[in-house]
Amino acid sequence: MSSVKDWIEARTKFRLSYMHIQMARELGMNPRKFGQLDNHKQEQWKAPLPEFIKHLYFKRFGKEQPDVVTRLK
């Protein structure tokens, strides 16, 4: 189980918005694994992490973003 601290650190490290963090949390993603998912510029085939999260969210829930976005505390 990921703590709020892990999500806050992932948000700053990978420059994600609160919306992206909320989508990742709803998808059940692990913030400690974002380093493996992030595009490091050497891997041209990978989508940037925010786009990847949006793609997975749309694929699972059928909508572009959550109805209500809340901030982490």
Distance bins in CASP14 RR format, pairs under 12 A and 6 or more apart:
PFRMAT RR
TARGET T0000
AUTHOR 0000-0000-0000
RMODE 2
METHOD distances of the structure
MODEL  1
1 7 0 0 0 0 0 1 0 0 0 0 0
1 25 0 0 0 0 0 1 0 0 0 0 0
1 28 0 0 0 0 0 1 0 0 0 0 0
1 30 0 0 0 0 1 0 0 0 0 0 0
1 31 0 0 0 0 0 1 0 0 0 0 0
1 32 0 0 0 0 0 1 0 0 0 0 0
2 8 0 0 0 0 0 1 0 0 0 0 0
2 9 0 0 0 0 0 1 0 0 0 0 0
2 10 0 0 0 0 1 0 0 0 0 0 0
2 21 0 0 0 0 0 1 0 0 0 0 0
2 24 0 0 0 0 1 0 0 0 0 0 0
2 25 0 0 0 0 1 0 0 0 0 0 0
2 28 0 0 0 0 1 0 0 0 0 0 0
2 29 0 0 0 0 1 0 0 0 0 0 0
2 30 1 0 1 0 0 0 0 0 0 0 0
2 31 1 0 1 0 0 0 0 0 0 0 0
2 32 1 0 0 1 0 0 0 0 0 0 0
2 33 0 0 0 0 1 0 0 0 0 0 0
2 34 0 0 0 0 0 1 0 0 0 0 0
2 72 0 0 0 0 0 1 0 0 0 0 0
3 9 0 0 0 0 1 0 0 0 0 0 0
3 10 0 0 0 0 0 1 0 0 0 0 0
3 25 0 0 0 0 0 1 0 0 0 0 0
3 30 0 0 0 0 0 1 0 0 0 0 0
3 31 0 0 0 0 1 0 0 0 0 0 0
3 32 0 0 0 0 0 1 0 0 0 0 0
3 72 0 0 0 0 0 1 0 0 0 0 0
4 10 0 0 0 0 0 1 0 0 0 0 0
4 11 0 0 0 0 0 1 0 0 0 0 0
4 21 0 0 0 0 0 1 0 0 0 0 0
4 25 0 0 0 0 1 0 0 0 0 0 0
4 31 0 0 0 0 1 0 0 0 0 0 0
4 70 0 0 0 0 0 1 0 0 0 0 0
4 71 0 0 0 0 0 1 0 0 0 0 0
4 72 1 0 1 0 0 0 0 0 0 0 0
4 73 1 0 0 1 0 0 0 0 0 0 0
5 11 0 0 0 0 0 1 0 0 0 0 0
5 12 0 0 0 0 0 1 0 0 0 0 0
5 31 0 0 0 0 1 0 0 0 0 0 0
5 32 0 0 0 0 0 1 0 0 0 0 0
5 72 0 0 0 0 1 0 0 0 0 0 0
5 73 0 0 0 0 0 1 0 0 0 0 0
6 12 0 0 0 0 0 1 0 0 0 0 0
6 13 0 0 0 0 0 1 0 0 0 0 0
6 14 0 0 0 0 0 1 0 0 0 0 0
6 21 0 0 0 0 0 1 0 0 0 0 0
6 24 0 0 0 0 0 1 0 0 0 0 0
6 25 0 0 0 0 0 1 0 0 0 0 0
6 29 0 0 0 0 0 1 0 0 0 0 0
6 30 0 0 0 0 1 0 0 0 0 0 0
6 31 1 0 1 0 0 0 0 0 0 0 0
6 32 1 0 0 1 0 0 0 0 0 0 0
6 33 0 0 0 0 0 1 0 0 0 0 0
6 34 0 0 0 0 1 0 0 0 0 0 0
6 72 0 0 0 0 0 1 0 0 0 0 0
7 13 0 0 0 0 0 1 0 0 0 0 0
7 14 0 0 0 0 0 1 0 0 0 0 0
7 16 0 0 0 0 1 0 0 0 0 0 0
7 18 0 0 0 0 1 0 0 0 0 0 0
7 20 0 0 0 0 0 1 0 0 0 0 0
7 21 1 0 1 0 0 0 0 0 0 0 0
7 22 0 0 0 0 1 0 0 0 0 0 0
7 23 0 0 0 0 0 1 0 0 0 0 0
7 24 0 0 0 0 1 0 0 0 0 0 0
7 25 1 0 0 1 0 0 0 0 0 0 0
7 28 0 0 0 0 0 1 0 0 0 0 0
7 29 0 0 0 0 1 0 0 0 0 0 0
7 30 0 0 0 0 0 1 0 0 0 0 0
7 31 1 0 1 0 0 0 0 0 0 0 0
7 32 0 0 0 0 0 1 0 0 0 0 0
7 34 0 0 0 0 0 1 0 0 0 0 0
7 70 0 0 0 0 0 1 0 0 0 0 0
7 71 0 0 0 0 0 1 0 0 0 0 0
7 72 1 0 1 0 0 0 0 0 0 0 0
7 73 0 0 0 0 0 1 0 0 0 0 0
8 14 0 0 0 0 0 1 0 0 0 0 0
8 16 0 0 0 0 0 1 0 0 0 0 0
8 18 0 0 0 0 0 1 0 0 0 0 0
8 21 0 0 0 0 1 0 0 0 0 0 0
8 25 0 0 0 0 0 1 0 0 0 0 0
8 31 0 0 0 0 1 0 0 0 0 0 0
8 71 0 0 0 0 0 1 0 0 0 0 0
8 72 1 0 1 0 0 0 0 0 0 0 0
8 73 0 0 0 0 1 0 0 0 0 0 0
9 16 0 0 0 0 0 1 0 0 0 0 0
9 21 0 0 0 0 0 1 0 0 0 0 0
9 31 1 0 0 1 0 0 0 0 0 0 0
9 32 0 0 0 0 1 0 0 0 0 0 0
9 34 0 0 0 0 1 0 0 0 0 0 0
9 35 0 0 0 0 0 1 0 0 0 0 0
9 72 0 0 0 0 0 1 0 0 0 0 0
10 16 1 0 0 1 0 0 0 0 0 0 0
10 17 0 0 0 0 0 1 0 0 0 0 0
10 18 0 0 0 0 0 1 0 0 0 0 0
10 20 0 0 0 0 1 0 0 0 0 0 0
10 21 1 0 0 1 0 0 0 0 0 0 0
10 24 0 0 0 0 1 0 0 0 0 0 0
10 25 0 0 0 0 0 1 0 0 0 0 0
10 29 0 0 0 0 1 0 0 0 0 0 0
10 30 0 0 0 0 1 0 0 0 0 0 0
10 31 1 1 0 0 0 0 0 0 0 0 0
10 32 1 0 0 1 0 0 0 0 0 0 0
10 33 0 0 0 0 1 0 0 0 0 0 0
10 34 1 0 1 0 0 0 0 0 0 0 0
10 35 0 0 0 0 1 0 0 0 0 0 0
10 37 0 0 0 0 0 1 0 0 0 0 0
10 38 0 0 0 0 1 0 0 0 0 0 0
10 49 0 0 0 0 1 0 0 0 0 0 0
10 50 0 0 0 0 0 1 0 0 0 0 0
10 53 0 0 0 0 0 1 0 0 0 0 0
10 72 0 0 0 0 0 1 0 0 0 0 0
11 17 1 0 0 1 0 0 0 0 0 0 0
11 18 1 0 0 1 0 0 0 0 0 0 0
11 19 0 0 0 0 0 1 0 0 0 0 0
11 20 1 0 0 1 0 0 0 0 0 0 0
11 21 1 0 1 0 0 0 0 0 0 0 0
11 22 0 0 0 0 0 1 0 0 0 0 0
11 24 0 0 0 0 1 0 0 0 0 0 0
11 25 0 0 0 0 0 1 0 0 0 0 0
11 31 0 0 0 0 1 0 0 0 0 0 0
11 34 0 0 0 0 1 0 0 0 0 0 0
11 49 0 0 0 0 0 1 0 0 0 0 0
11 50 0 0 0 0 0 1 0 0 0 0 0
11 53 0 0 0 0 0 1 0 0 0 0 0
11 71 0 0 0 0 0 1 0 0 0 0 0
11 72 1 0 0 1 0 0 0 0 0 0 0
12 18 0 0 0 0 0 1 0 0 0 0 0
12 21 0 0 0 0 0 1 0 0 0 0 0
12 31 0 0 0 0 0 1 0 0 0 0 0
12 34 0 0 0 0 0 1 0 0 0 0 0
12 72 0 0 0 0 0 1 0 0 0 0 0
13 21 0 0 0 0 0 1 0 0 0 0 0
13 31 0 0 0 0 1 0 0 0 0 0 0
13 32 0 0 0 0 0 1 0 0 0 0 0
13 34 1 0 0 1 0 0 0 0 0 0 0
13 35 0 0 0 0 1 0 0 0 0 0 0
13 38 0 0 0 0 1 0 0 0 0 0 0
13 49 0 0 0 0 0 1 0 0 0 0 0
14 20 0 0 0 0 1 0 0 0 0 0 0
14 21 0 0 0 0 1 0 0 0 0 0 0
14 24 0 0 0 0 1 0 0 0 0 0 0
14 29 0 0 0 0 0 1 0 0 0 0 0
14 31 0 0 0 0 1 0 0 0 0 0 0
14 32 0 0 0 0 0 1 0 0 0 0 0
14 33 0 0 0 0 0 1 0 0 0 0 0
14 34 1 0 1 0 0 0 0 0 0 0 0
14 35 1 0 0 1 0 0 0 0 0 0 0
14 36 0 0 0 0 0 1 0 0 0 0 0
14 37 0 0 0 0 1 0 0 0 0 0 0
14 38 1 0 1 0 0 0 0 0 0 0 0
14 39 0 0 0 0 0 1 0 0 0 0 0
14 40 0 0 0 0 0 1 0 0 0 0 0
14 48 0 0 0 0 1 0 0 0 0 0 0
14 49 1 0 1 0 0 0 0 0 0 0 0
14 50 0 0 0 0 1 0 0 0 0 0 0
14 52 0 0 0 0 0 1 0 0 0 0 0
14 53 0 0 0 0 1 0 0 0 0 0 0
15 21 0 0 0 0 0 1 0 0 0 0 0
15 34 0 0 0 0 0 1 0 0 0 0 0
15 38 0 0 0 0 0 1 0 0 0 0 0
15 48 0 0 0 0 1 0 0 0 0 0 0
15 49 0 0 0 0 1 0 0 0 0 0 0
15 50 0 0 0 0 1 0 0 0 0 0 0
16 22 0 0 0 0 1 0 0 0 0 0 0
16 23 0 0 0 0 1 0 0 0 0 0 0
16 24 1 0 0 1 0 0 0 0 0 0 0
16 25 0 0 0 0 0 1 0 0 0 0 0
16 29 0 0 0 0 0 1 0 0 0 0 0
16 31 0 0 0 0 1 0 0 0 0 0 0
16 34 0 0 0 0 1 0 0 0 0 0 0
16 35 0 0 0 0 0 1 0 0 0 0 0
16 37 0 0 0 0 0 1 0 0 0 0 0
16 38 0 0 0 0 0 1 0 0 0 0 0
16 48 0 0 0 0 0 1 0 0 0 0 0
16 49 1 0 0 1 0 0 0 0 0 0 0
16 50 1 0 0 1 0 0 0 0 0 0 0
16 51 0 0 0 0 0 1 0 0 0 0 0
16 52 0 0 0 0 0 1 0 0 0 0 0
16 53 1 0 0 1 0 0 0 0 0 0 0
16 54 0 0 0 0 0 1 0 0 0 0 0
16 72 0 0 0 0 0 1 0 0 0 0 0
17 23 0 0 0 0 1 0 0 0 0 0 0
17 24 0 0 0 0 0 1 0 0 0 0 0
17 49 0 0 0 0 0 1 0 0 0 0 0
17 50 1 0 0 1 0 0 0 0 0 0 0
17 53 0 0 0 0 1 0 0 0 0 0 0
17 54 0 0 0 0 0 1 0 0 0 0 0
17 65 0 0 0 0 1 0 0 0 0 0 0
17 66 0 0 0 0 0 1 0 0 0 0 0
17 69 0 0 0 0 1 0 0 0 0 0 0
17 71 0 0 0 0 0 1 0 0 0 0 0
17 72 0 0 0 0 0 1 0 0 0 0 0
18 24 0 0 0 0 0 1 0 0 0 0 0
18 25 0 0 0 0 0 1 0 0 0 0 0
18 50 0 0 0 0 0 1 0 0 0 0 0
18 65 0 0 0 0 0 1 0 0 0 0 0
18 66 0 0 0 0 1 0 0 0 0 0 0
18 68 0 0 0 0 0 1 0 0 0 0 0
18 69 1 0 1 0 0 0 0 0 0 0 0
18 70 1 0 0 1 0 0 0 0 0 0 0
18 71 1 0 1 0 0 0 0 0 0 0 0
18 72 1 0 0 1 0 0 0 0 0 0 0
18 73 0 0 0 0 0 1 0 0 0 0 0
19 25 0 0 0 0 0 1 0 0 0 0 0
19 26 0 0 0 0 0 1 0 0 0 0 0
19 50 0 0 0 0 1 0 0 0 0 0 0
19 53 0 0 0 0 1 0 0 0 0 0 0
19 54 0 0 0 0 1 0 0 0 0 0 0
19 57 0 0 0 0 1 0 0 0 0 0 0
19 64 0 0 0 0 1 0 0 0 0 0 0
19 65 1 0 1 0 0 0 0 0 0 0 0
19 66 1 0 0 1 0 0 0 0 0 0 0
19 67 0 0 0 0 0 1 0 0 0 0 0
19 68 0 0 0 0 0 1 0 0 0 0 0
19 69 1 0 1 0 0 0 0 0 0 0 0
19 70 0 0 0 0 1 0 0 0 0 0 0
19 71 0 0 0 0 0 1 0 0 0 0 0
19 72 0 0 0 0 0 1 0 0 0 0 0
20 26 0 0 0 0 0 1 0 0 0 0 0
20 27 0 0 0 0 0 1 0 0 0 0 0
20 29 0 0 0 0 0 1 0 0 0 0 0
20 31 0 0 0 0 0 1 0 0 0 0 0
20 34 0 0 0 0 0 1 0 0 0 0 0
20 37 0 0 0 0 0 1 0 0 0 0 0
20 38 0 0 0 0 0 1 0 0 0 0 0
20 48 0 0 0 0 0 1 0 0 0 0 0
20 49 1 0 0 1 0 0 0 0 0 0 0
20 50 1 0 1 0 0 0 0 0 0 0 0
20 51 0 0 0 0 1 0 0 0 0 0 0
20 52 0 0 0 0 1 0 0 0 0 0 0
20 53 1 0 1 0 0 0 0 0 0 0 0
20 54 1 0 0 1 0 0 0 0 0 0 0
20 55 0 0 0 0 0 1 0 0 0 0 0
20 56 0 0 0 0 0 1 0 0 0 0 0
20 57 0 0 0 0 1 0 0 0 0 0 0
20 65 0 0 0 0 1 0 0 0 0 0 0
20 66 0 0 0 0 0 1 0 0 0 0 0
20 69 0 0 0 0 1 0 0 0 0 0 0
20 72 0 0 0 0 0 1 0 0 0 0 0
21 27 0 0 0 0 0 1 0 0 0 0 0
21 28 0 0 0 0 0 1 0 0 0 0 0
21 29 0 0 0 0 1 0 0 0 0 0 0
21 31 0 0 0 0 1 0 0 0 0 0 0
21 34 0 0 0 0 0 1 0 0 0 0 0
21 49 0 0 0 0 0 1 0 0 0 0 0
21 50 0 0 0 0 0 1 0 0 0 0 0
21 53 0 0 0 0 1 0 0 0 0 0 0
21 57 0 0 0 0 0 1 0 0 0 0 0
21 65 0 0 0 0 0 1 0 0 0 0 0
21 66 0 0 0 0 0 1 0 0 0 0 0
21 69 0 0 0 0 1 0 0 0 0 0 0
21 70 0 0 0 0 1 0 0 0 0 0 0
21 71 0 0 0 0 1 0 0 0 0 0 0
21 72 1 0 0 1 0 0 0 0 0 0 0
22 28 0 0 0 0 0 1 0 0 0 0 0
22 29 0 0 0 0 0 1 0 0 0 0 0
22 53 0 0 0 0 1 0 0 0 0 0 0
22 54 0 0 0 0 0 1 0 0 0 0 0
22 57 0 0 0 0 1 0 0 0 0 0 0
22 61 0 0 0 0 0 1 0 0 0 0 0
22 65 0 0 0 0 1 0 0 0 0 0 0
22 66 1 0 1 0 0 0 0 0 0 0 0
22 67 0 0 0 0 0 1 0 0 0 0 0
22 68 0 0 0 0 1 0 0 0 0 0 0
22 69 1 0 1 0 0 0 0 0 0 0 0
22 70 1 0 0 1 0 0 0 0 0 0 0
22 71 0 0 0 0 1 0 0 0 0 0 0
22 72 0 0 0 0 1 0 0 0 0 0 0
23 29 0 0 0 0 1 0 0 0 0 0 0
23 49 0 0 0 0 0 1 0 0 0 0 0
23 50 0 0 0 0 1 0 0 0 0 0 0
23 51 0 0 0 0 0 1 0 0 0 0 0
23 52 0 0 0 0 0 1 0 0 0 0 0
23 53 1 0 1 0 0 0 0 0 0 0 0
23 54 1 0 0 1 0 0 0 0 0 0 0
23 55 0 0 0 0 0 1 0 0 0 0 0
23 56 1 0 0 1 0 0 0 0 0 0 0
23 57 1 0 1 0 0 0 0 0 0 0 0
23 58 0 0 0 0 1 0 0 0 0 0 0
23 59 0 0 0 0 0 1 0 0 0 0 0
23 60 0 0 0 0 1 0 0 0 0 0 0
23 61 0 0 0 0 1 0 0 0 0 0 0
23 62 0 0 0 0 0 1 0 0 0 0 0
23 63 0 0 0 0 0 1 0 0 0 0 0
23 64 0 0 0 0 1 0 0 0 0 0 0
23 65 1 0 0 1 0 0 0 0 0 0 0
23 66 1 0 0 1 0 0 0 0 0 0 0
23 67 0 0 0 0 0 1 0 0 0 0 0
23 69 0 0 0 0 1 0 0 0 0 0 0
23 70 0 0 0 0 0 1 0 0 0 0 0
24 30 0 0 0 0 1 0 0 0 0 0 0
24 31 1 0 0 1 0 0 0 0 0 0 0
24 32 0 0 0 0 0 1 0 0 0 0 0
24 33 0 0 0 0 0 1 0 0 0 0 0
24 34 0 0 0 0 1 0 0 0 0 0 0
24 37 0 0 0 0 1 0 0 0 0 0 0
24 49 0 0 0 0 1 0 0 0 0 0 0
24 50 0 0 0 0 1 0 0 0 0 0 0
24 52 0 0 0 0 1 0 0 0 0 0 0
24 53 1 0 1 0 0 0 0 0 0 0 0
24 54 0 0 0 0 0 1 0 0 0 0 0
24 55 0 0 0 0 0 1 0 0 0 0 0
24 56 0 0 0 0 1 0 0 0 0 0 0
24 57 0 0 0 0 1 0 0 0 0 0 0
24 60 0 0 0 0 0 1 0 0 0 0 0
24 66 0 0 0 0 0 1 0 0 0 0 0
24 72 0 0 0 0 0 1 0 0 0 0 0
25 31 0 0 0 0 1 0 0 0 0 0 0
25 53 0 0 0 0 0 1 0 0 0 0 0
25 57 0 0 0 0 0 1 0 0 0 0 0
25 66 0 0 0 0 1 0 0 0 0 0 0
25 69 0 0 0 0 0 1 0 0 0 0 0
25 70 0 0 0 0 1 0 0 0 0 0 0
25 72 0 0 0 0 1 0 0 0 0 0 0
26 53 0 0 0 0 1 0 0 0 0 0 0
26 56 0 0 0 0 0 1 0 0 0 0 0
26 57 1 0 0 1 0 0 0 0 0 0 0
26 60 0 0 0 0 1 0 0 0 0 0 0
26 61 1 0 0 1 0 0 0 0 0 0 0
26 63 0 0 0 0 0 1 0 0 0 0 0
26 65 0 0 0 0 0 1 0 0 0 0 0
26 66 1 0 0 1 0 0 0 0 0 0 0
26 67 0 0 0 0 0 1 0 0 0 0 0
26 68 0 0 0 0 0 1 0 0 0 0 0
26 69 0 0 0 0 0 1 0 0 0 0 0
26 70 0 0 0 0 0 1 0 0 0 0 0
27 33 0 0 0 0 0 1 0 0 0 0 0
27 37 0 0 0 0 0 1 0 0 0 0 0
27 52 0 0 0 0 0 1 0 0 0 0 0
27 53 1 0 0 1 0 0 0 0 0 0 0
27 54 0 0 0 0 0 1 0 0 0 0 0
27 55 0 0 0 0 0 1 0 0 0 0 0
27 56 1 0 1 0 0 0 0 0 0 0 0
27 57 1 0 0 1 0 0 0 0 0 0 0
27 58 0 0 0 0 0 1 0 0 0 0 0
27 59 0 0 0 0 1 0 0 0 0 0 0
27 60 1 0 0 1 0 0 0 0 0 0 0
27 61 0 0 0 0 1 0 0 0 0 0 0
27 66 0 0 0 0 0 1 0 0 0 0 0
28 53 0 0 0 0 0 1 0 0 0 0 0
28 56 0 0 0 0 1 0 0 0 0 0 0
28 57 0 0 0 0 0 1 0 0 0 0 0
28 60 0 0 0 0 1 0 0 0 0 0 0
29 35 0 0 0 0 0 1 0 0 0 0 0
29 36 0 0 0 0 0 1 0 0 0 0 0
29 37 0 0 0 0 1 0 0 0 0 0 0
29 49 0 0 0 0 0 1 0 0 0 0 0
29 52 0 0 0 0 1 0 0 0 0 0 0
29 53 1 0 0 1 0 0 0 0 0 0 0
29 56 0 0 0 0 1 0 0 0 0 0 0
29 57 0 0 0 0 0 1 0 0 0 0 0
29 60 0 0 0 0 0 1 0 0 0 0 0
30 36 0 0 0 0 1 0 0 0 0 0 0
30 37 0 0 0 0 1 0 0 0 0 0 0
31 37 0 0 0 0 0 1 0 0 0 0 0
31 38 0 0 0 0 0 1 0 0 0 0 0
31 49 0 0 0 0 0 1 0 0 0 0 0
31 53 0 0 0 0 0 1 0 0 0 0 0
31 72 0 0 0 0 0 1 0 0 0 0 0
33 49 0 0 0 0 0 1 0 0 0 0 0
33 52 0 0 0 0 0 1 0 0 0 0 0
34 40 0 0 0 0 0 1 0 0 0 0 0
34 48 0 0 0 0 0 1 0 0 0 0 0
34 49 1 0 0 1 0 0 0 0 0 0 0
34 50 0 0 0 0 0 1 0 0 0 0 0
34 52 0 0 0 0 1 0 0 0 0 0 0
34 53 0 0 0 0 1 0 0 0 0 0 0
35 43 0 0 0 0 0 1 0 0 0 0 0
35 46 0 0 0 0 0 1 0 0 0 0 0
35 49 0 0 0 0 1 0 0 0 0 0 0
35 52 0 0 0 0 0 1 0 0 0 0 0
36 43 0 0 0 0 0 1 0 0 0 0 0
36 46 0 0 0 0 0 1 0 0 0 0 0
36 49 0 0 0 0 0 1 0 0 0 0 0
36 52 0 0 0 0 0 1 0 0 0 0 0
37 43 0 0 0 0 0 1 0 0 0 0 0
37 46 1 0 0 1 0 0 0 0 0 0 0
37 47 0 0 0 0 1 0 0 0 0 0 0
37 48 0 0 0 0 1 0 0 0 0 0 0
37 49 1 0 1 0 0 0 0 0 0 0 0
37 50 0 0 0 0 0 1 0 0 0 0 0
37 51 0 0 0 0 0 1 0 0 0 0 0
37 52 1 0 0 1 0 0 0 0 0 0 0
37 53 0 0 0 0 1 0 0 0 0 0 0
37 55 0 0 0 0 0 1 0 0 0 0 0
37 56 0 0 0 0 1 0 0 0 0 0 0
38 46 1 0 0 1 0 0 0 0 0 0 0
38 47 0 0 0 0 0 1 0 0 0 0 0
38 48 1 0 0 1 0 0 0 0 0 0 0
38 49 1 0 1 0 0 0 0 0 0 0 0
38 50 0 0 0 0 1 0 0 0 0 0 0
38 51 0 0 0 0 0 1 0 0 0 0 0
38 52 0 0 0 0 1 0 0 0 0 0 0
38 53 0 0 0 0 0 1 0 0 0 0 0
39 45 0 0 0 0 1 0 0 0 0 0 0
39 46 1 0 1 0 0 0 0 0 0 0 0
39 47 1 0 0 1 0 0 0 0 0 0 0
39 48 1 0 1 0 0 0 0 0 0 0 0
39 49 1 0 0 1 0 0 0 0 0 0 0
39 50 0 0 0 0 0 1 0 0 0 0 0
39 51 0 0 0 0 1 0 0 0 0 0 0
39 52 0 0 0 0 1 0 0 0 0 0 0
40 46 0 0 0 0 1 0 0 0 0 0 0
40 48 0 0 0 0 0 1 0 0 0 0 0
40 49 0 0 0 0 0 1 0 0 0 0 0
41 48 0 0 0 0 0 1 0 0 0 0 0
43 49 0 0 0 0 0 1 0 0 0 0 0
43 52 0 0 0 0 0 1 0 0 0 0 0
45 52 0 0 0 0 0 1 0 0 0 0 0
46 52 1 0 0 1 0 0 0 0 0 0 0
46 55 0 0 0 0 0 1 0 0 0 0 0
47 53 0 0 0 0 1 0 0 0 0 0 0
47 54 0 0 0 0 1 0 0 0 0 0 0
47 55 1 0 0 1 0 0 0 0 0 0 0
47 56 0 0 0 0 0 1 0 0 0 0 0
48 54 0 0 0 0 1 0 0 0 0 0 0
48 55 0 0 0 0 0 1 0 0 0 0 0
49 55 0 0 0 0 0 1 0 0 0 0 0
49 56 0 0 0 0 0 1 0 0 0 0 0
50 56 0 0 0 0 0 1 0 0 0 0 0
50 57 0 0 0 0 0 1 0 0 0 0 0
50 65 0 0 0 0 0 1 0 0 0 0 0
51 57 0 0 0 0 0 1 0 0 0 0 0
51 58 0 0 0 0 0 1 0 0 0 0 0
51 64 0 0 0 0 0 1 0 0 0 0 0
52 58 0 0 0 0 0 1 0 0 0 0 0
52 59 0 0 0 0 0 1 0 0 0 0 0
53 59 0 0 0 0 0 1 0 0 0 0 0
53 60 0 0 0 0 0 1 0 0 0 0 0
53 61 0 0 0 0 0 1 0 0 0 0 0
53 64 0 0 0 0 0 1 0 0 0 0 0
53 65 0 0 0 0 0 1 0 0 0 0 0
53 66 0 0 0 0 0 1 0 0 0 0 0
54 60 0 0 0 0 0 1 0 0 0 0 0
54 61 0 0 0 0 0 1 0 0 0 0 0
54 62 0 0 0 0 0 1 0 0 0 0 0
54 63 0 0 0 0 0 1 0 0 0 0 0
54 64 1 0 0 1 0 0 0 0 0 0 0
54 65 1 0 0 1 0 0 0 0 0 0 0
54 66 0 0 0 0 0 1 0 0 0 0 0
55 61 0 0 0 0 0 1 0 0 0 0 0
55 62 0 0 0 0 0 1 0 0 0 0 0
55 64 0 0 0 0 0 1 0 0 0 0 0
56 62 0 0 0 0 0 1 0 0 0 0 0
57 63 1 0 0 1 0 0 0 0 0 0 0
57 64 1 0 0 1 0 0 0 0 0 0 0
57 65 1 0 0 1 0 0 0 0 0 0 0
57 66 0 0 0 0 1 0 0 0 0 0 0
58 64 1 0 0 1 0 0 0 0 0 0 0
58 65 0 0 0 0 1 0 0 0 0 0 0
58 66 0 0 0 0 0 1 0 0 0 0 0
60 66 0 0 0 0 0 1 0 0 0 0 0
61 67 0 0 0 0 0 1 0 0 0 0 0
END
